[in-house]
Amino acid sequence: MQIEEGISVLFRNTKMRLKDYSERLDPELQPAGYTILRYVMSREPIRAADIATALGMDKSAVSRQLTSLREIGLLETHPDPADGRATLLASSEKARTALASFQASFRSAYREVLSTWDDSDVDNFARLLRKFNDGIL
């Protein structure tokens, strides 16, 4: 099936990019750590338990990745004002700077690919991709 093959290619390409972006941030960073960092940055400040639940990951695996992210200076912890026993995670300036650079690179690559498409094709692609992603959740 053409759709299944297309999704498989997209998945493989995404995995390769995740590995590349992770290594660009730090050679020891695993792709799971990069995924967690992106999630934290989109919802910060956030508790570790909320990350594990949202990403469907084992709490101990998330904990290991969070430790690594803190050690390489990409995450910071802050006390939770609502619960003195808990901590909140937030991205560091180092992480925000690096991710801003990556995002510029992503957008440039996507713009290059889509520059030959008609505006209506781009709009349809965005609409159908959103519909597909909403449907598989």
C-alpha positions in Angstrom: 0.0 0.0 0.0 1.4 3.4 -1.0 0.3 5.2 2.1 1.9 2.6 4.4 5.1 2.8 2.5 5.0 6.6 2.6 4.5 6.6 6.4 7.3 4.1 6.8 9.7 6.4 4.9 8.5 9.4 6.9 9.1 7.5 10.1 12.6 6.4 9.1 13.5 9.9 8.0 12.2 11.3 11.3 14.1 8.8 13.4 17.3 9.7 11.5 16.7 13.4 12.0 16.0 12.9 15.7 19.3 11.0 16.1 21.1 13.8 14.2 19.5 16.6 16.2 20.2 14.8 19.5 23.9 14.4 18.6 24.1 18.0 17.5 22.9 19.1 21.0 25.3 16.7 22.7 27.0 13.5 21.5 25.7 11.6 24.5 22.1 12.7 24.2 19.7 9.9 23.0 16.8 10.6 20.7 14.4 10.0 23.6 16.1 12.8 25.5 15.6 15.1 22.5 11.9 14.2 22.3 11.5 14.8 26.0 13.3 18.2 25.8 11.0 19.3 22.9 8.0 18.2 25.0 9.2 20.1 28.0 9.8 23.2 25.9 6.2 23.1 24.5 4.6 22.9 28.0 7.1 24.3 30.5 7.2 24.4 33.4 6.1 20.8 33.8 6.5 17.9 36.3 8.4 14.8 35.3 5.4 12.5 36.0 3.3 14.5 33.5 6.0 14.0 30.8 6.0 10.2 31.3 2.2 10.0 31.2 1.9 12.2 28.1 4.6 10.5 26.1 3.6 7.0 27.2 7.1 6.3 28.6 8.3 4.5 31.6 8.9 6.9 34.5 12.4 5.5 35.1 13.3 5.9 31.5 12.1 9.5 31.6 14.0 10.1 34.8 17.2 8.9 33.2 16.8 11.2 30.3 15.9 14.1 32.5 19.1 13.5 34.5 21.1 13.5 31.3 19.4 16.7 30.1 20.1 18.5 33.4 23.7 17.3 33.4 24.4 18.7 29.9 22.8 21.9 30.8 19.6 21.7 28.7 17.1 21.5 31.6 16.7 23.4 34.8 14.6 22.5 37.8 12.6 24.9 39.9 10.5 24.4 43.1 6.8 24.0 42.4 5.1 26.9 44.1 1.9 24.8 44.4 3.6 21.9 46.1 6.8 22.4 48.0 7.8 18.7 47.6 7.7 18.8 43.8 9.9 20.3 41.2 9.1 21.7 37.8 11.3 21.3 34.7 12.0 24.1 32.3 14.4 24.5 29.4 17.7 26.3 29.8 18.9 29.2 27.7 21.3 26.8 26.0 18.4 24.6 25.0 16.3 27.5 23.8 19.1 28.9 21.7 20.0 25.5 20.1 16.3 24.6 19.4 15.7 28.0 17.8 18.6 27.3 15.4 17.2 23.8 14.7 13.7 25.2 14.1 15.1 27.7 11.6 16.8 24.8 9.8 13.6 22.8 9.8 11.6 25.6 8.4 14.1 26.3 5.7 14.2 22.7 4.6 10.4 22.5 4.6 10.1 25.8 2.7 12.6 24.5 0.1 10.6 21.3 -0.5 7.3 23.0 -0.5 8.4 26.0 -2.7 7.6 24.1 -5.9 4.1 23.2 -4.7 1.0 25.3 -5.4 -0.5 27.1 -2.4 -3.6 25.0 -2.6 -1.5 21.8 -2.5 0.3 23.1 0.6 -3.0 24.0 2.3 -4.5 20.6 1.4 -1.4 18.8 2.7 -1.5 20.6 6.0 -5.2 20.0 6.3 -4.9 16.3 5.5 -1.9 15.8 7.7 -3.8 17.3 10.6 -6.8 15.1 9.9 -4.6 12.0 9.7 -2.8 12.8 12.9 -6.1 13.5 14.7 -7.5 10.2 13.4 -4.7 8.0 14.6 -4.6 9.3 18.2 
